[in-house]
Structures are given as C-alpha cells and as structure tokens.
Amino acid sequence: MTQGHSEELALHELGAPVRKSAGEPKELHESRLAGTATVLDVHAYVDDFNGSIVDAYRRGVADAELPSETGVARSIIPPGTAATRDFSGLAPRIPEFLLDACVGCMSCVNACPDSAILAVAQPGSVVDVAIEAFAAGQPDPEQTATTTRAHFARTSKYADVPARRGLEPAQFGIFIDPVHCKGCAECVEVCHALGYDALRMVDKQPAEPSGGSTIERYARDMRFFRSLPPTPVAYRNERALADLMLGEHAFGYVGGAGSCSGCGEATAIRMLVAATRQMHGPESMAIVAATGCNTVFGSTYPYNPYLVPWTNSLFENAPAVALGIRAQWDQADHADRRLWVIGGDGAMYDIGFQSLSRMVASGADIKVLVLDTQVYSNTGGQASTASFGGQVTKLSAFGSVVHGRPEPRKELGRILAAHGNAYVAETTPAHINHFYRAISEANAFPGPAVVIAYSACQPEHGIADDASMAQSRLAVDSRAFPLFTFDPRRGERLSERWSLQGNPALREDWATQPDGSTVDFLAFARTEGRFTGHFGADGTASPEILATQADRLANWHVLQELAGLR
C-alpha cells in the first residue's frame, strides 16, 4: 500500500504493471515483474522507512543524514506512517471526558478530523480484567487504574439495551490521543450542540498533582486503549450509523495529517474511508486524489495518514486516471473493489469538470467524493464556480465597485443528475446518518456515483476551529447547501429518484427557529467572515448578498419541484 505524487508504483499497488525505473537493478526489476519479490521488497521498504526515514524526520536530521534513494525520488510513502506524527505540542488545551454526561452517541468520534478521539464498548468483566492487568505493569498501579477507569461510562445504549438481549452490559469508553489532537475542540462543540456536554477543554499541565504531565497521562491511557480488542459485533447498533467508527476496519485514516485545525475536508475523508472499509473489508478500496488540500495534508513527506492505497494525479484529470485503473481492475477480475476519486472545487467544478462529466457518462463503476469548500483553499483562496455570489476571496475582493464574486454558484449536483445514469448526493459530515447512507448507496450503485460533501474551511470561510460541524448544519438549515440524494434505481419519475429527506421544513421556503425567527441564507452569511463586507454596522444587507439569498431560494425551489414537493 503506497502513495506517490509519481503514480507509477502506486498504480502497481492498484493492479497495473511497473516499468523499470532509472537506476533500478535489473535483477530487482525482473523479480518484481515475475511476482517473486514484490511483497518482500515492499515489506522491507516499509520496515526500513519506519525504522530510519520517519525517525530521522522526527529528530530533524533527515536532510543531513538520509541519502537520496529511489523511494524518495518517486515520493513513495508507505501506509499509516502519519500515526507517529506528534502534534501534542501544537495546542495548549485538550478535550477531557466527563463520563457521567455521556450517552454513547459517537458524534464526537465521527466529528474529529484527526482520528484523535476514539471509542470502544466492551463487556464490564473484560474492562475490569484489562484494567487490572494493565495497571499492574505501571509504576503507580492504583493511580493508573483510577485514571483508566475514568474513561468508561455506563450508557443505556451499550449496557441496558444489550442486557435486554441477554448480553452482559458493556462499558463505553472514550479516549483522546494527545499525539494527534490539535486542540480544535470540534468534539466539544458537537457534544454541546446535542445537549450532552460530556467533553470539555482543559489546560495541558506540565505536572499534575498525581504525578507526570497531562500529555503523559493521556498517552498512558491511550496505550491501555490500544491493548483492548475491537468492540464486539453484538454491541454495535447497525441502525445507528455512527457506530461504524467502532468497527475493526473503520480507522483507515489514522490521523497525523497536516490539515488545519478543525478541517472540514479531513472529517469527510475519514468518514468515507471508515464506511467503505468497514462495510466492504480492509482491502476493498483505493483512492485517486486530485491535487488539492487533501493531497498536501495527506502526503507531507514522510507522513501518510491512509491505510488504503492511493495515488495523486493532476488537478484536472483524476477521473480519467480512475477510468484506467477501473479498466485494469475489471480485466484482472477485481470488479468488487471500490475505487474512489477525491477532489475539490477546481478538480470537479472547474478545470476537471470535463473529466468528471466524461467519467460519469462512461457508466464506469467509479465513485467520487467532491470536497466542496466553495473556494480554492490549496492555492490561496481564489474563487471557484462553487463559490457563492458575493463571497469574498483572494481574487474576488470586496471593493468600492465590485463586491466579492459577481457570479452565482454552479449547481454541480443538478448537472450530474442530468446525466441520468449516476447516483448523486449532496450531504455533510455533520449529518452523520445522511452522510453514511449516501456513501453506502454510492458504493452499492452499479455504476458512477458522486457524493458532494460540504467541507468547511476555517481560514477561507472565516470561522473558528471548532465550527465545521455547526456551519455545516447551518448551511443545510439555511438552504445554502440543501441535502439531497438522486438514485435512478428508485423509479422512472424524477420525483421518485430525488429525495430531500434530512432538510428541515421540506415544503416551506425557509426553516424557522423555535422562537419563530427565520433561518435564511442571510442568517448563515452573517456568521462567516467571507461575507462580512455585505452587512453594514446596523446589519443592513447589501444588494449582492440579497441576490445570493434569492439564488439559494430559487435552487431550493428547483429541488422541491424535482422531488415532487412543489
């Protein structure tokens, strides 16, 4: 399993032949072609990489000590090397678990963009024995047992419900990995929004009263977590799709990526990988990634957060590369493998739109995740055709004459649905069941499927680190980004194929708050820095942002009509 900005070896891992590279010994090349040394060579490379290359980068001596070699020249990064990347010194605060308030909803585990908060459910007797055995090997067994046990809550979901089925009640544990946590507090916000408040941010202390630092205590408790077996299948609720993150194959995106704190893209990616691996198996998928933030934060050498094979193509041709891989897989009798293309606004809305359209028109069994940030985050925040009208970006500033981006947003989902033979969905990671259901339906669709995911971008949207989920929910509630699915399998009529389930007030123009206030696009725009210039000191909205509000309502009306609700 490999990643490379040069596609060659990654494509070999995806099933394509490898050409001889410059400087490669003839014997090694021939043995790899014959299939006699591929596994051994890859394993040896991975072992050497983790033992020397990653260590040298962690010590800051890579430039001085490491020789140039073929792997470096080809940008090959073995799987999961980012698991060793240490962000524990990045933020002064870290989440703390309050077990008495936890209900086991799993929302925090799904929300984390860095795979830094993990959960497990185990029968009470298993937990008791594991804590006793682990504590016995620590310098302070009593203190270790106390702090470790503080991670486990008794919840109705994992204790009372299984007990009614004749199972031993399980204890539900939440653990925070201090090595990967960037302190964004996204998990805390999500828990608070649901009304549970089972997490809070606390200061990291260099020395705690019980001895050792906060980071040392968290790291010790994580070692205990990793000593536990996966959550037994009997304790997972298949109807609660958030429980996918309890699966033994769910963590195919291990954290340690170089994404911004609270990144909305990273959450969508790790949920995609979790759903596909858990439902179809740990070796069931591969990724073709278009150049963008996801490829930068996913391959900051020598760190790769993926446990699935992936390759990085150019900005505009990832779907075309995927067509070649799909053809090779089908020839090699691997039709059951899931192939996902990941790309942002430029790769799917703009320069790569023709490639995406051609891929969809081909009918090939390829799936696409569009990370919709409404801006080119990776190249400095320029506007794209996914940007909202009036949005302020690096190349559409709010000035005396032009007030942000002058054009309205392109509706990619509607365009792709017009191809007729594809599954299409618009969803957000904040709507956990809707997101996972869309991924599941896309994986099961016998042909092309495109899932467009709202992906909040902290610096370009002008929002706080903990705001990705909140802004995604507000984008849906305000009709800025309505949820929908389009599935040709549902029937011949458009009204049968389209579903707007998941949106509030399905037959109304706008949703309302319990206090009667309207949740329109202006309510959304007022909360983000990218629209600040459109509101006066007294709150008066500019003509441009009012025009965008009208555009968002018109888009909602079209969707209502397509779904037979208007």
C-alpha positions in Angstrom: 0.0 0.0 0.0 1.6 3.2 -1.2 1.2 6.8 -2.1 3.1 8.8 -4.6 3.0 12.1 -6.5 4.5 10.0 -9.2 1.8 7.5 -10.0 3.8 4.5 -11.1 4.4 2.4 -8.0 1.0 3.4 -6.6 -0.6 2.2 -9.8 1.3 -1.1 -9.4 -0.3 -1.5 -6.0 -3.6 -0.7 -7.7 -3.1 -3.5 -10.2 -1.1 -2.0 -13.1 2.4 -3.2 -14.2 5.5 -1.4 -13.2 8.1 -0.1 -15.7 11.8 -0.3 -14.9 12.9 3.0 -13.2 16.2 4.7 -13.8 18.9 3.3 -11.5 16.9 0.2 -10.5 18.9 -3.0 -10.6 17.9 -5.3 -13.4 17.6 -8.3 -11.1 15.2 -6.4 -8.8 13.1 -5.2 -11.7 12.8 -8.7 -13.2 12.0 -10.3 -9.9 9.2 -7.8 -9.3 7.8 -8.4 -12.8 7.8 -12.1 -12.1 6.0 -11.5 -8.8 8.7 -13.2 -6.8 9.9 -10.3 -4.8 7.1 -7.7 -4.8 5.7 -8.5 -1.3 9.2 -9.0 0.2 10.5 -5.8 -1.3 7.5 -3.7 -0.3 7.6 -5.0 3.3 11.4 -4.5 3.5 10.9 -0.9 2.2 8.2 -0.2 4.7 10.2 -1.6 7.6 13.2 0.4 6.6 11.1 3.5 6.1 9.5 3.4 9.5 12.8 2.5 11.2 15.1 5.1 9.7 13.4 7.7 7.5 10.5 8.6 9.7 12.8 8.6 12.7 15.2 10.9 11.0 12.4 13.4 10.2 11.1 13.3 13.8 14.7 14.1 15.0 15.1 16.9 12.4 18.2 15.4 10.8 16.8 14.0 7.6 18.4 16.5 5.3 21.8 15.9 6.8 21.8 12.1 7.3 19.5 10.5 4.7 20.9 9.5 1.3 18.9 10.0 -1.9 17.2 6.8 -2.9 14.6 5.6 -5.3 11.7 5.8 -2.9 12.4 9.5 -2.1 12.8 10.3 -5.8 9.4 8.7 -6.5 7.7 10.2 -3.4 6.6 6.8 -2.2 5.2 6.8 1.3 4.2 3.5 3.0 0.8 3.3 4.6 0.0 4.8 8.0 3.3 6.5 8.7 1.5 9.6 10.0 0.5 7.5 13.0 3.8 8.5 14.5 3.5 12.2 13.8 3.3 14.2 17.1 1.1 17.2 17.4 1.0 17.2 21.2 2.8 20.5 21.4 0.6 22.3 19.0 -2.3 23.4 21.3 -2.3 24.4 24.9 -5.6 22.7 25.6 -7.0 19.2 25.1 -10.5 17.6 25.5 -11.4 15.9 28.8 -14.1 13.2 29.0 -16.9 13.6 31.6 -18.3 10.1 31.8 -21.5 10.9 33.8 -22.8 13.0 30.9 -22.1 10.6 28.1 -24.8 8.7 26.2 -22.6 6.9 23.7 -23.9 8.8 20.6 -20.5 8.6 18.9 -20.9 12.0 17.4 -17.6 13.3 18.8 -15.7 10.3 17.4 -17.1 10.9 13.9 -16.5 14.6 14.0 -12.8 14.6 14.8 -10.8 15.4 11.6 -7.6 13.9 13.1 -8.7 10.5 14.3 -7.7 11.7 17.8 -10.8 10.7 19.7 -11.6 7.0 19.8 -14.2 4.9 21.4 -14.8 1.3 22.4 -17.5 -0.8 24.0 -16.6 -3.9 26.0 -18.4 -6.2 28.5 -17.8 -5.0 32.0 -15.9 -8.1 33.0 -13.5 -7.6 30.1 -12.8 -4.0 31.1 -12.2 -4.9 34.7 -9.7 -7.6 33.9 -7.9 -5.4 31.3 -7.5 -2.5 33.7 -6.2 -4.7 36.4 -3.6 -6.3 34.1 -2.5 -3.0 32.6 -2.2 -1.2 35.9 -0.1 -4.0 37.4 2.6 -3.2 34.9 2.7 0.5 35.6 4.9 2.4 38.2 1.8 3.6 40.1 -0.9 0.8 39.7 -3.5 2.4 41.8 -3.3 5.8 40.1 -3.3 4.1 36.7 -6.4 2.1 37.4 -8.2 5.2 38.6 -7.5 7.4 35.6 -8.1 4.5 33.1 -11.4 3.6 34.7 -12.5 7.3 34.3 -12.7 6.8 30.6 -15.6 4.3 30.8 -19.3 5.3 31.2 -22.4 3.2 31.7 -24.9 4.1 28.9 -28.3 2.8 28.1 -27.2 2.2 24.5 -24.3 -0.1 25.3 -25.4 -1.5 28.7 -29.2 -1.6 29.2 -30.1 -2.4 25.6 -27.7 -5.4 25.3 -28.8 -6.6 28.7 -32.4 -6.9 27.4 -31.0 -9.2 24.7 -29.3 -11.4 27.3 -25.8 -9.9 26.9 -23.5 -8.8 29.6 -23.8 -5.0 29.9 -20.9 -3.2 28.2 -19.0 -0.2 29.4 -18.4 2.6 26.8 -15.0 4.2 26.7 -13.8 7.5 25.2 -10.1 8.1 24.8 -8.3 11.2 23.4 -5.0 10.6 21.6 -2.7 13.5 22.7 -0.3 12.8 19.8 -2.9 13.6 17.1 -5.2 16.0 18.9 -4.7 19.6 17.5 -7.0 21.2 20.1 -9.7 22.3 17.7 -12.5 21.5 20.2 -14.7 20.2 17.4 -15.7 17.2 19.5 -16.6 19.5 22.4 -18.8 21.7 20.2 -20.6 18.7 18.7 -21.3 17.2 22.1 -22.6 20.6 23.4 -24.8 21.1 20.4 -26.5 17.8 21.2 -27.1 18.9 24.8 -24.8 16.4 26.5 -21.7 18.3 27.5 -19.7 15.1 28.1 -16.5 16.8 26.8 -14.7 20.0 27.9 -11.4 21.6 27.1 -8.8 21.7 29.8 -5.3 23.1 30.0 -2.3 20.8 29.5 -0.3 20.8 32.7 3.4 20.1 32.8 3.0 18.4 36.2 -0.3 17.2 37.6 -0.9 16.6 41.3 -1.0 12.8 40.7 2.5 13.0 39.1 3.5 13.4 35.5 2.2 15.7 32.8 -1.3 15.8 31.2 0.2 14.5 28.0 1.9 11.6 29.7 -1.3 10.6 31.4 -3.3 10.8 28.2 -0.5 8.8 26.4 -0.6 6.1 29.1 -4.3 5.8 28.8 -4.1 5.5 25.0 -1.7 2.6 25.5 -4.4 0.9 27.5 -7.0 1.6 24.9 -4.8 0.0 22.2 -4.5 -3.1 24.4 -8.2 -3.7 24.1 -9.8 -5.9 21.4 -12.3 -4.2 19.0 -15.9 -3.7 20.0 -17.7 -7.0 19.7 -20.2 -7.0 16.8 -23.1 -7.8 19.2 -22.7 -4.4 20.9 -22.8 -2.3 17.7 -26.1 -0.9 16.5 -26.4 -1.3 12.8 -29.2 1.3 12.7 -27.1 3.9 14.4 -24.6 4.5 11.5 -22.3 6.5 13.8 -21.4 3.1 15.3 -19.4 2.4 12.1 -16.5 4.0 13.9 -16.5 1.2 16.4 -15.7 -1.3 13.6 -12.4 -3.1 13.5 -11.7 -1.8 10.0 -13.0 1.8 10.5 -9.7 3.6 11.1 -8.2 3.5 7.6 -7.3 7.2 8.1 -5.1 7.1 11.1 -4.6 10.8 11.9 -1.3 12.7 11.8 -2.2 14.6 8.6 -1.1 18.1 8.1 -4.6 19.6 7.8 -5.6 22.8 9.5 -7.1 22.5 13.0 -10.8 21.6 12.7 -10.5 20.9 8.9 -13.9 20.0 7.4 -12.3 18.1 4.5 -10.5 15.7 6.7 -13.6 14.7 8.6 -15.4 13.9 5.3 -12.4 11.8 4.1 -12.0 9.7 7.2 -15.8 9.0 7.3 -15.7 7.9 3.7 -12.7 5.6 4.3 -14.3 4.3 7.5 -17.6 3.4 5.8 -16.1 1.8 2.8 -13.5 -0.3 4.7 -16.0 -1.3 7.4 -18.8 -2.3 5.0 -16.6 -3.9 2.3 -13.4 -5.0 4.0 -10.0 -3.6 4.8 -8.6 -4.2 1.3 -11.8 -3.2 -0.6 -10.9 0.3 -1.8 -8.3 2.6 -3.3 -8.2 6.3 -3.9 -7.3 8.6 -6.8 -6.8 12.0 -5.4 -6.8 15.2 -7.4 -4.3 17.8 -6.4 -5.6 20.0 -3.6 -5.5 20.4 0.1 -6.3 16.8 0.6 -3.1 15.7 -1.2 -1.0 18.2 0.6 -2.1 17.5 4.1 -2.2 13.8 3.2 1.3 13.4 2.0 3.6 15.8 3.9 6.7 13.7 3.4 7.3 11.3 5.2 3.8 11.2 6.6 0.8 9.3 5.1 -2.4 9.0 7.1 -4.0 6.4 4.9 -4.1 2.6 5.3 -5.5 2.3 1.8 -3.6 2.6 -1.4 -3.9 6.0 -3.1 -2.2 8.0 -5.8 -2.2 11.7 -6.5 -3.0 12.8 -10.0 -3.1 16.3 -11.5 -5.6 18.9 -10.6 -7.8 18.2 -13.6 -7.6 14.5 -14.6 -8.2 12.3 -11.5 -11.4 10.9 -13.0 -9.5 10.0 -16.2 -6.8 8.2 -14.2 -9.6 6.4 -12.3 -11.0 5.2 -15.6 -7.7 3.5 -16.4 -7.4 1.8 -13.0 -11.0 0.7 -13.2 -10.4 -0.9 -16.6 -7.3 -2.7 -15.3 -9.1 -3.9 -12.2 -12.0 -5.3 -14.3 -9.6 -7.1 -16.6 -7.9 -8.6 -13.6 -11.3 -9.8 -12.2 -11.4 -7.2 -9.3 -14.9 -5.9 -10.1 -15.8 -5.9 -6.4 -13.2 -3.3 -5.4 -14.4 0.2 -4.7 -12.5 2.9 -6.4 -12.9 6.5 -5.1 -11.8 9.7 -6.7 -11.4 12.6 -4.2 -11.2 16.2 -5.4 -12.2 19.8 -4.5 -13.8 22.7 -6.3 -11.2 23.1 -9.1 -10.9 19.3 -9.7 -14.6 18.8 -10.0 -16.5 22.1 -10.6 -13.9 23.9 -12.8 -10.8 22.7 -14.6 -11.6 19.0 -14.0 -15.3 19.2 -14.8 -15.0 17.8 -18.3 -13.1 14.8 -17.0 -15.7 14.2 -14.3 -18.5 14.5 -16.8 -16.8 12.0 -19.2 -16.3 9.6 -16.3 -20.0 9.8 -15.3 -21.1 9.4 -19.0 -19.0 6.3 -19.4 -21.1 4.4 -16.9 -17.9 3.1 -15.2 -18.1 1.8 -11.6 -16.2 4.7 -10.1 -17.2 6.7 -7.0 -16.4 10.4 -6.4 -16.2 12.4 -3.3 -16.3 16.2 -4.0 -14.9 18.2 -1.1 -17.0 21.4 -1.6 -15.3 24.3 0.2 -16.6 26.9 -2.3 -13.0 28.2 -2.8 -9.6 27.1 -3.9 -8.1 26.7 -0.5 -4.9 25.0 -1.6 -3.8 27.8 -3.9 -4.5 30.8 -1.8 -8.3 31.1 -1.6 -9.4 32.1 -5.1 -13.0 31.9 -6.1 -14.3 28.9 -8.0 -17.7 28.3 -9.7 -18.6 26.6 -6.4 -18.3 30.0 -4.6 -21.4 31.8 -3.6 -22.3 35.1 -5.2 -20.8 37.9 -3.2 -18.3 35.7 -1.5 -15.0 37.4 -0.7 -11.9 35.5 -1.8 -8.3 36.4 -2.8 -9.3 37.1 -6.4 -12.8 38.5 -5.7 -12.3 41.1 -3.0 -14.9 43.4 -1.6 -14.1 46.8 -3.1 -15.7 50.1 -4.0 -17.1 48.8 -7.3 -17.1 45.0 -7.2 -18.5 43.5 -4.0 -17.0 40.0 -4.0 -17.6 37.3 -6.5 -20.2 38.6 -9.1 -21.4 35.3 -10.5 -23.8 32.8 -8.8 -22.8 29.3 -7.7 -22.8 26.4 -10.1 -25.0 23.5 -9.0 -22.9 20.5 -9.7 -25.3 18.0 -8.2 -28.1 19.0 -10.5 -25.8 18.9 -13.6 -24.5 15.4 -12.7 -28.0 14.1 -12.1 -28.9 15.3 -15.6 -26.5 12.7 -16.9 -29.2 10.2 -15.9 -27.2 7.1 -15.1 -25.4 8.1 -11.9 -26.1 8.2 -8.2 -25.7 11.7 -6.9 -25.9 13.1 -3.4 -25.3 16.3 -1.5 -24.5 15.8 2.1 -22.4 17.0 5.1 -20.3 15.2 7.7 -22.5 16.9 10.4 -25.5 14.9 9.2 -23.9 11.6 10.1 -26.7 9.2 9.1 -27.3 11.0 5.8 -23.6 11.0 5.0 -23.0 7.4 5.7 -26.2 6.4 3.9 -25.1 8.3 0.9 -21.7 6.6 0.9 -23.3 3.2 1.3 -25.7 3.8 -1.5 -22.9 5.1 -3.7 -20.8 2.0 -3.0 -23.7 -0.2 -3.9 -24.7 1.6 -7.1 -23.7 -0.4 -10.2 -22.1 2.5 -12.0 -20.8 6.0 -11.4 -21.7 7.8 -8.1 -20.8 11.3 -7.0 -21.2 12.4 -3.3 -20.7 16.2 -2.9 -19.8 16.9 0.7 -20.0 20.3 2.3 -16.4 20.9 3.6 -16.0 23.9 5.9 -12.6 25.6 5.6 -11.6 27.6 8.6 -9.2 30.2 7.1 -11.2 30.8 3.9 -14.7 30.8 5.4 -13.6 32.9 8.3 -14.8 30.6 11.0 -13.4 29.2 14.3 -11.5 26.0 14.6 -14.4 24.2 16.3 -17.1 25.4 13.9 -17.0 22.9 11.0 -20.0 20.9 12.1 -22.0 23.8 13.3 -21.6 25.7 10.0 -22.4 22.5 8.0 -25.7 22.2 9.9 -26.4 25.9 9.4 -25.6 25.6 5.6 -28.3 23.0 5.3 -30.8 24.7 7.5 -30.5 28.0 5.6 -30.8 26.4 2.1 -27.2 27.4 1.4 -26.4 23.8 0.8 -29.5 21.5 0.8 -29.2 17.8 1.4 -30.5 15.5 -1.4 -30.0 12.1 -3.0 -30.7 11.2 -6.6 -30.9 7.4 -7.3 -32.0 6.1 -10.7 -32.9 2.8 -9.0 -35.9 4.3 -7.3 -38.1 4.6 -10.3 -38.7 6.2 -13.7 -40.1 9.5 -12.5 -37.8 12.3 -11.3 -40.0 12.7 -8.2 -39.2 9.1 -7.4 -35.5 9.4 -7.9 -35.0 12.6 -5.9 -35.2 12.8 -2.1 -34.8 15.8 0.1 -35.2 13.9 3.3 -32.9 15.4 6.0 -33.7 19.0 5.3 -35.9 21.0 7.7 -39.3 22.3 6.6 -39.4 20.3 3.4 -42.4 22.1 1.9 -41.5 25.6 3.1 -39.3 28.3 1.7 -37.3 28.7 4.8 -36.9 26.9 8.1 -37.7 28.6 11.4 -36.2 28.5 14.9 -38.3 27.6 17.9 -38.5 31.3 18.7 -40.1 31.9 15.3 -37.0 33.6 13.7 -36.3 32.7 10.0 -33.2 30.7 9.1 -32.5 32.0 5.7 -29.2 32.5 3.7 -28.6 35.8 5.4 -28.7 34.1 8.8 -25.9 31.8 7.5 -23.9 34.6 5.8 -23.8 36.7 8.9 -21.9 34.0 10.8 -18.9 33.8 8.4 -16.0 36.1 7.7 -16.2 35.6 3.9 -19.5 37.6 3.8 -18.6 40.3 6.4 -18.4 43.2 3.9 -22.0 42.7 2.8 -23.5 43.8 6.2 -23.5 47.3 7.5 -23.0 48.4 11.0 -26.7 48.3 11.5 -27.0 44.9 10.0 -28.3 46.1 6.6 -27.6 43.6 3.8 -26.1 44.6 0.5 -27.9 44.1 -2.8 -25.3 41.5 -3.8 -26.0 39.3 -0.8 -29.7 39.7 -1.2 -29.3 38.5 -4.7 -27.5 35.4 -3.4 -30.3 34.8 -1.0 -32.7 34.8 -3.9 -30.5 32.4 -5.8 -30.4 30.0 -2.9 -34.2 30.1 -2.6 -34.5 29.5 -6.4 -32.2 26.5 -6.1 -34.3 25.1 -3.3 -37.5 25.6 -5.3 -36.0 23.6 -8.2 -35.0 20.8 -5.9 -38.6 20.8 -4.4 -40.0 20.6 -7.8 -37.7 17.7 -8.8 -38.7 15.9 -5.7 -42.4 16.4 -6.3 -42.8 18.7 -3.3 -43.8 21.8 -5.3 
